Amino acid sequence: MDDDVRGYLTELVDRARVVLGGDLVGAYAAGSVGLGAYQPGRSDVDVALVVARPIGGPAKRALVDRLRHEALPCPARGLELVAYRREVAVSGTPEPGFEVELNTGATLPFRATYDPADRPAADGRFWYALDRSILRQSGLALLGPPAAEVFADPAPDDLRRLLVAALTWWLALPTPDGPAPGAEDAVLGACRALVRHRDGLWLAKVDAGRRLAARGEDADLIRRAITARRSGPPPSGAEARAFQRRVLDEIAPPSPG
């Protein structure tokens, strides 16, 4: 974590405490920061807040107003913040279950969602339980008890269904057959899902790719995807989709009968 991000997170937690008071029982850096893979200029800052009881409508709006980029400039590509009740975080539910969600940043389109029912189904409802699973393993506590005491994994069958849903969502995105910006993330995201399925471990996307490449699995494709995250050309959309389908075939539960 660089100094700008560290200072930003300190201020974010202070502002959240002003709005939420004693109901704020924890704040956790997730995503690339939690996994030790933050990349300036590319990564978002992901934060999960945990509260003791439901957040009222005025407090939700006040939280968004005080944390959006226009009020607190994010030094990363953007902020992706989600607040959960403590009982949801520890339940292992596969449902979104959030109180409020905020996406904001200089290059991240603004979106505030105040109820999971308002989250468009086309945007995916699987992210939240997967993120909470990553938080349980690697969340960095900014306030409150260790993340492993606050967040729970979904049940194994639920986790498999969530991974399948994520891969299916990625596959449905329109991607040209030729070199396609974003195909590198599709490949490396599939690597992360496969490592979690096989090894029971969440790794950053690049680290997951390196683990599979070291085993000789699609090593050329994965190495090109890793290089593309810096400055190299991306893999083709056709290559990415073929790899994602192979991963999906392995993770998906067998058909009945």
N, C-alpha and C positions, 0 to 999 in steps of 0.2 A: 504494500500500500504506500503510495507516495504521500508527501506532506499535505498537498492540497486536498486529497481525498480524506485524509485523517482529520484535518481541520473542518472540512465540510460535514463529516459524520458527527463530530462533536457538536457543531452548531445545530444540526438536524435534530439530534436527541434533545438538546436543550429546548428547542422550539416545540417539539412534541410534548415534552413535560409541561410546558406552559399551558398547552391546550388540554391535555388529558389528566394532568395532576397525578394524584395517587393511583388512578386507574391504570397508568402505564407501569407494567410490571417487568417489561423486558424490551430490548431493542437489539437486533442482530443483523450483521452484515452477511449477506448470502452471496450466491453466484460466484463470479470470478474473484471477488475480494475474499470471500470465505474459503474458496478453494486455492487461494494463493496464486492465481493466474491472471490478475488484473493487468490489462494492456492499455496504457494511455492512448487515447485517440480511437480506440476500438471498443473497449468494454463499457458496459453500463455499470452503475452502482445500484446494487439490489439490497433492499432493506426490508426486514420484517419487524413490525411492532406487535407486541403482545399486550393485551389489555385484560383487566379483571372482569369487566362486564360489557354489555353492548354499548357501542358509541352512539349517542344521539345524533340526529340530523344536523343541528347547528354545530356540534363539535366536529363532525365529519367535514363539513364545509370549511370550518375554521382551520382544520388541519391541512386541508388542500391549499387554502389561501396562503398559509404561512410557509408551506414547503414547496410550492410550485416554483419553477425555475425563475420566474419574474421576481419573486420575493427572496429566494435563496438560490443564487446561481450555482448550478451543478458543474463541477470541473470536469466531469466525464462526459461521454456521449449523451447520457441522460440518467435520470433516476427512475427506478421501478420500485415502488413502495407498496407494501400490502400490510394491512393490520388485521390481526386475528384475535378472537377471544381465547383466553387461556384454555378453556375447555375444548375448543375446536383444535387448537394446536396439539394438544396431548392425546387427542382421540384416535388418530390414525385414519380418519375418514377420507375416502377418496373424493369427496365433494369439495368444491371451491371453498365455501365456508368463511369467506372474508367479510370484514366489516366495511372496509373502504380500500380502494385501489387507486393509485396515482401513478401515471406515466407522464414525465415532464423532462424537458431538456432543450438545449440549443438545437439539436438535430433529432430529437425524439418527439413525435407528435403528442400534443397534450391530450390526456384522457383521464377523467376522474369517474370512477364507478362506485356507486354508493350501496349497491345490492347485487349479490351474485346473479340474481334473476335477470339483471340488466346487461350482463356480459353476453355479447353475441356468441351464439353457439359456434359460428364459423371461425371464431378466433381461438377456439379450443378451451375446454374446461378442465383439461388434465394438468395444466401447468402447476396448479397450486399444491396439490398433494405431492407431486414430484419435487417441487421446491422445498416443501416442508421436510421431505425425506433427506434432501441434501443438507438442509439446515440442521437436522438431528445429527448428522455425521460431522459437518464441517462449519456450522454457523459460528461466526465470531461475535461473542457477546460484547456489545457496547454498553449495555445496562442490564442488570438482572442476573439470574442464575445461568449456569452453563446451558448451551442450546440443547444438549442431549437430555436435560431434565425437563425441557419445555415442549419439544417437538417429538412426534412419533412417526414411525414408518407405517405406511399402509400394510394391510395383510398381504401375504405373498401373491395371492390370486389377483387382488386389486392392483398391486404394483405391476404385475404382468399386463393386465388390461390397460393400465395407464401408459405403459411404454408402447404398447401396440397402438393406442390412440394417438400418441405423439408421432410415431413413425408414419401412421396413415395420414395424419394432418400434413406432415412435411411432404409426403409423396403427392398430395393433392395440389400443392402449390404449382402454378404454371412456371415451367422452366424450359428454356430452349434446349434443343439437342446439342448444340455446340457449346463452346466455353461460356460458362454462365456465372456471373458474379453471385455469390451466395451459395453456389454448389459446394464450396469448401465447408461451409457451416453445416450443410445437410449431411455431408459425409462424416464430419467429425462429431456431429450430434448423434448420428447412428452408432458411431464407435463408442460414445459414452453410454448409450443405452445397452449395447451389447456387453460391455465390461460390467455394468451394474447387474445385468441378468446372469452372467456367468460367474463373476467373482464376488458379487455382493458388495461392491465398492463403488462409490461415486468418485470419479476423477474429472478434472478439467478436460475440456474437449481435446485439446492438443495432447495432454498426457494419456488420455484413453487411446487416441490414435497411435501414439508411439508404442503403447503396450501391445496393441494388435500387430503393428508393423514389425515389432521385434520378434513376434511369433511367425512372421512370414505370411500373414494374411493380408492380401490386397495391399502389399507394402508400397508399391509404386503409386497407386492412387492415393493412399493415405498421406504419403510424403509430399505429393504435389498439393494436396489439400492444406497441409500444414504450411508449406511454403507460400501458398496463396494468401494466407492470413497476414503475411508481411508485405510482399510486393510481387510475388510470382503470379502467373496466369492461373485462373481457377480451372478445376476439372470441368468436363462437359456435363450438361444436364443429364444426358443419357447415361454416362458413367455413374453419376451420383444416384440416379433412380435405380439402376441395376444393383448397386451396392445396398441401398436402403431396402430393396425388396429381399435381398439375401438375408439381411439382418432381421427383417420382419418375419420371414419364414422360420427363422430359428427361434425367435422369441414368442411368436403367436402360439397359443395353446392348440393342441391337436383337435381336429374336428371330431365331434361325436360320431362314433361308429367307424 
